[in-house]
């Protein structure tokens, strides 16, 4: 049983921090999750928001919003913070909850090929259930690119199945018939699905934040299975001295004995996806890179992003590719010029892809 005296006097479990609402944003590669995050940050009014992401590169926060950078956390000038999920989700949440300046709301962006269920169960089946309130699961869908068999992906299917709100994004790029067929398909996966339409992630925030759509009862059996499985693991780990309720008495200690050990597998393993990185301190030649995009880019690449340095340009070029579409945005360099790219896809030949990119160098 928890030591209530300790709980009432500790600074990390103050009443205002209990029950912090949490929204999880999921959605397949290139669907527009980061655009939605930026929309939330730009329109949250007086709400202090904590954003949890897998890497800072995933969220395009304007440089003027950045006021401080720690190893795991970025302070934003609008009163929000951004935290990386480096050592596991629970630790990242504690990093936010234990801050001296409390935040009002937490938004988590999953990776594009993640099954959201382990994250949901982390909030409903661990000690976080007493400190947070899972408000809603939002799934962002690319209206133009998504078809039921397009990705052949269990993760994409489950993202829709577990959504409390589904946002059909990029509706300006899809035909009315595409949108109608997509809505019909979503309703076969998720009965009574709440569906919103958007362009560039623009949706009224009262429709997605603090809506209370998530129903923990719907996950009760899954949570129980998860807890039982974890208890079995503990029995096999020969940690007889380990007090599983230590966090009740010592919520300030650095390593919380979390009630789960298998949530943080590499999400890119889902459905056989791989991630390939390329870096170079030499610039690309524009014409060679164009040839690569048009003729050599493997069709198995679903998503690519990076910072590009071209011999012919003084600008830092932010590159985004989603399916057949790509975008280049030029801006001033804030560091020494270099090329950095990441490709995500299936059955990719890493050596061949890196050789094609090396051939693009000036």
N, C-alpha and C positions, 0 to 999 in steps of 0.2 A: 504493500500500500504506500502511496506517495506520502512523503513528509510534508504536510500542509504548511507547517511553520516555515520551512525552508522555501517552499514555493511562494509564499506570500511576501517574503522579504527579498527575494532575488530580483535583480534589475532586468533579467532577460525574459521574465514571464509576466511582465506588467499586463494588467487587464486590457489597456488599449491595443496591445499587440496581439491579443488572442483573437482568433477568428478572422485574420486578414483575408479578404477575398482574393481568390486566385483564378485567373483565366489562362487556359492553355490554348495556344494557337498552333495548329498543325496544318498540314497540306503538302501536296507532292512537290517535287523539285520544280522551282520556277513558277509556282502558282501565285506568288505575290505576298508571302507572309511578311517579309521585311518592309514592303510598302505599307502594309496595314499597320505594322508597329510604328512606323514613322508618323502615320496619320494619327494614331492614338497619342503619341508624344506631342504632336503639334496642336492637338485639340482637346487636351485633357482638362483645360481650365485650371482650377486650383488643386487638383488631385496630385499628390506626390506618388509617382509610380516607380516601382522597381521592375526593370526588364531583365529577365534571365535568358541568356542565349548560349549557344554552344561555342561560339567564337565571336570576337568583336567584329571581325571582318564581315559577319553576316548582317550587321545592322548599320545602315548608312546614316550615322548621326552627323549632322552638320558640324564642322570643326568648331564653330562659334559656341556650340552647346557644351563642349568639353571643358571642364574646369580643373579636373584633377584625375590622375590615373594611378591606381594602386595595382598590385599584381593581378588581382581578380576582379577589381571593381573600377568603374569609371564614374566620376561625379559629373552631373550635367548642370549647366547654369540655370535650367528651369526648375531645379529642385528635385529632379528625378535621378535615379541611379541606374547603372547598367552593370550586371555581374555575370561573369562567365561560369559555366558549369564545368569546372575543371576536375575537382575531386569528388564528383558525385552530386546528384541533385539535392539530397538532404543537407549536405554541408553548405551548398550555395544558398539554400533557403535560410539556414541558420545565420549565415553571414549577413543577410538582410534583416532578419528578425532581431539580431543582437546589436544593431546599430544604435548609437545614441540619438540620432535624428530619425524617428519612426517614419515609415512610408505608409500610404493609405491603401495601396493596391499593388498586386504583383501580376505581371504578365510573363508567361514562359513561351518561348519559341522553340519548337522541336526541330530536329533535322528533317529534311524533306523526305527521307525514306524511313522514318521512324514509325513504328506501331505505337500509338499514344497510350495503349493500355498500361504498360509498366509505369508510366508517369502518373496516370490516374490512380493506380493502386498505391503508389508511393504516398500520395496525399490522403488516401482513404484508409490505408492499412498499416501505417507507421505512426510514430508519435506526432507527426505533423497534423494528424486529424484533430488534435486538441489545440493547435496553434493557428491553423488556417481554415478557410472555408472554400472548397472548390466550387466556383461560381458557374463556370461553363467551359465546354470544349468547343472551340471554333475551328472549323475546317475550311481552308481556302482552296477553291478549285479553279483551275484555268479553263474558262468556258470554251475557248477555241481548241485547245490541245487535248483536253481530257475526253477519252471515250472509254467504255467499260473494258475493252481489251487492249487499249492503247499501251498501257504500262505493264500489263500482265503482272500486276504487283499485289501481293497480299497486304502490304502496308497501305497502299492507296485505298484498297477496299475497306480496311479496318478504320482508316481515318474518317471515312464517310459514315461507317457503321456506328462509331462512337461519338459522332458530332452532336452537340446540343444545338448548334447553329452552323449552317453551311452557307458560305459566301461564294456565290458564283461571280468570280472576278473576271476582268477583261471582257465584259459583255459587249463592248464596242467592237471587239475583233471577231465575234461570233455571229452567225446568222440567227434570226428568231427561231428557225427550225432546230438548229443545234441546241439552243438553250432549252427549248421545249422538250427535246429528246433527253437532254441531260437531266432536267428536273424529273422526268418520268422514271429514268433509271435510278436516280438517288432515292426516290420514294419506294422503289422495290428493295433497296438495301436498308433504308431507314424509314420505317412506317411513321407517318406524321412528322416528317422532317421539317424543321424551320429553315426556309431558304430565303436568303437576301441576294440582291443583285448589286454589283459594284463595278466601277471603273477606277483603276489606280487605287484600289483599296478604300475608296471614299464611302464610308457608311456612317450613319449617325451613331455616336458612341452609346447613347442610352439603349440602343438595340442590341449591344454586344457586351457592355460592361455592367456589372452589378445587376444582373438579370435573374439570378437564382434559378437557372434552368437545370443545373446538374442535380441528379437524384442519387444520393449515395446508396439508397436501398437497392437500386438496380444492380449494384456491384457487390452486394453483401456476400453472395456465394463465392465470387471470385476472390474477394478480400480474405475470406475464411480459408480458402484453398492456399492462398499465398502465405498466410500466417502459419498454417500447418506445415507447408513445405519448408518454410524457414526454420520452424522448430525442429523438424527432422534433420536439417543441415546442422543445427547447433548440437544435436545429440551425437552426430558423427564427428564433430570437430574436437571433442575431448577438451572443451573449455569448462570444466566443472566449477572452476573458481569464479567464472564470469557472472557478474550480477546484471541480469538483463534489464533491471529497473533502475540502474545507476543514474540515468538521466533525470529521474524524478528528484534525486537528492543533490545532483551536481550539474545543473544545467549550464554552468559556466565553463566546464572543462572543454578542452580543445577537440577531443575525439569522441563524438557521441556514439554510443553503442547502438547503432541503428538496427531496426528489426528486419533488415533485408540485406541480401548479399548478391543478388543476381539481376538487379535492374539495369545495370550499367554496361551491358554488353555493347560491342560496337554496332551501332544501328546500321552501318553500311553493309553489314553482313546480311541484313534482311534482303531476301529476294536476289541475292548474288551481286549486289552493287559494290563497286570498288571506287576509290578516290585516288587520282594520280596528280601529283604536283610537279610543276616545272619552274625553275628559277634560272635567271642568267643576269650577269652584270654587263652584258652586251645588248645593244638595241636590235629590234627587229627591222627588216626592210619591209615597207608597206606592201609593195607588190607581191613579195614572197608570202607574207601573212595572208593576203587576200586569196592567193592560190590555195593555201592550206585550208582556209575556211570553205572555199567553193568546191574543192576537188579531193581533199585528203582527210577532212574531219570525219572520224568514224560515225556512222549513223547511230551507233549504240551509245553515243554521248547524249545524256538527257539534259545535263546542266554543266555550264562552265562559267567561271568568273575569274577576274584577275586585274592586275595593274599592268598596263602595257607601255613600253618605251619604244618609240619609233625613231629611227635615225632622222626622218624627215620632219619631225615635230618637236617643239620645245615643251609640249604639254604632257602631263600625266594622264593617260587614257584609261578610264575605268570601263572594263569590258564585262558585259553580262550576256550569257547565251542561255536560252530556254527553248528546248526543242529546236524548231527550224529558225527561230528568231534570234537575232543578236543586236546589241546596242553598245555604242561607244560614246562616252561622255568625257570631254576634255576639261582639265582643270590644272591649276598650278601645282608644281611639285612642292612638297613640304619636306622631302627627304632626298637623298642622292638617288638619281634615276636607276631603276633596275626593272627587270621583267619578273612577275610572279603570277602564276596561273594554277588553277585547280580544275580538274575535269572529273565529273561523276557520271558513271554509266555502268553498263553490264558487259562482261566478256571483252574488256579492253586489253589490247596489247600495249603494255606500258612502255616497253623499249621502243616499239615502232612509233608510238605517239610522241615520245620525247625526241626521237630522231627527226621526225617531221618538223617539230618546233625548232630544233637546233639548226635545221636547214633554212629556217626563216631568218636567222640572225644575219645582220648586215656584215 
